[in-house]
Amino acid sequence: MWISDQWKEYEVIDASDGERLERWGSYILVRPDPQVIWSTPKTEPRWRRYDARYARSNTGGGHWEQHRLPEQWPLHYREMSFLVKPMSFKHTGIFPEQAVNWDFIIDTVRAAGRPVNVLNLFAYTGGATLAAAVGGASVCHVDAAKGMVQMARDNARASGLENAPIRWIVDDCGKFVEREIRRGKRYDAIIMDPPSYGRGPSGEIWKLETSLWPFVELVSKVLSDQPLFVLLNSYTTGLAPSVVSYVLDSVLSRRFGGKTEAQELGLPVTASGLYLPCGATGRWIAT
């Protein structure tokens, strides 16, 4: 398991009964987490003194309760700053478990010793984009949601990266990659954070289990002749790290050599001293 344990302003205080108790800067949130299937005693007093709790509805969706929060507030990690913004479906605009991947991106790009061009697909609010830019890369940030791209631009501005070489693209990721192939555009590193399920602009259905393999094959066609790495995240329950590794190895290692590593991502839980599982990541790395 790769552990994101270098946070100073974020903490999983405790986790029990399908929820996690978190500190986001000076604010305490309670959010649902389907991975938390255990029922341990909630002795931590902040379970009863939170600033906001996301409560699921029996009919689907949910809402924030006891919402004593500003509209947004800053959170910092290394040279990056993020604007935390509680949104619908329990999201805050940040996945803290990705910090260990941001470390990998920053350190790998800096160590490359050459210009690096990065493509970030399903790029959400830009954590990986900022990490690549901090490392010194040129970045193409692509997401189909205009609001998420704007949040990413706001995060870049908060990080002092408003003038960094980042292209901000609002587009369907698959359609964008197809056009980049036709244009002959190439990238040294690719980051992908595809959803478990979604619909394309023309009603196409995206289901990770059936769409991932052809998508990785497609994306491999925009890799440069000297690729640096490909990073693939999966939040789909049941899609093991070994599956992610097999996909990356089958598509990339046979063509470029290199090696693939895949692990669960985790966050330390202060109350128990254990680690909360938070999805899987695979990294193909040129050697």
Secondary structure, DSSP 8 states (H G I E B T S, - for coil): -EE----SSEEEEEEETTEEEEEETTEEEEEE-TT---------GGGSS-SEEEEE-TTS-EEEES----S-EEEEETTEEEEE---STT--S--GGGHHHHHHHHHHHHHT-S--EEEEES-TT-HHHHHHHHHT-EEEEEES-HHHHHHHHHHHHHTT-TTSSEEEEES-HHHHHHHHHHHT--BSEEEE---SEEE-TTS-EEEHHHHHHHHHHHHGGGB-SS--EEEEEE--TT--HHHHHHHHIIIIIHHH--EEEEEEEEEEBTTTS-EEEEEEEEEEE--
